[in-house]
C-alpha cells in the first residue's frame, strides 16, 4: 500500500516502525495513516533516545 511520507514522497512500502507489515484491503488505508503517524513521531522521538551501541 503506497503512502505519502513526511517529505511528500510516494513510498511503495511502509518504513520505520511498521515496516514489513501488510494491511490488506480496507485496513490498508488505516495502515498507511498509522505508518505515517508512527514515522512522524519516530522522527520526533528518535533524536531524544540515545543511540543503541553498535
Buried (B, 14 or more C-beta within 10 A) or exposed (E): BEBEBEEEEEBEEBBBEBEEEEBEEEEBEEBBEBBBEBBEEBEEEEEEEEEEEE
